[in-house]
């Protein structure tokens, strides 16, 4: 039991450190919920509202993924340059 208590802060630190890498998934979840809300309440007034919300969510998610990819590539480059 004490071993688990000693590892728990380390595990929580890892989870908190990995939260920025979940931005794309969070953007898709918000877009999904926003699309549902738009379909239920706003499509009566503007027919394409849910479509626009969905496309914007996909674009935001794509931008989050590309920024994560750029960060990973630059981190790899910095590690490689540091070894030289």
Secondary structure as the mmCIF struct_conf table of DSSP 4:
data_model
#
loop_
_struct_conf.conf_type_id
_struct_conf.id
_struct_conf.beg_label_comp_id
_struct_conf.beg_label_asym_id
_struct_conf.beg_label_seq_id
_struct_conf.end_label_comp_id
_struct_conf.end_label_asym_id
_struct_conf.end_label_seq_id
HELX_RH_AL_P HELX_RH_AL_P1 UNK A 2 UNK A 18
HELX_RH_3T_P HELX_RH_3T_P1 UNK A 19 UNK A 22
HELX_RH_AL_P HELX_RH_AL_P2 UNK A 23 UNK A 37
HELX_RH_PI_P HELX_RH_PI_P1 UNK A 38 UNK A 42
TURN_TY1_P TURN_TY1_P1 UNK A 43 UNK A 45
TURN_TY1_P TURN_TY1_P2 UNK A 47 UNK A 48
HELX_RH_AL_P HELX_RH_AL_P3 UNK A 49 UNK A 83
#
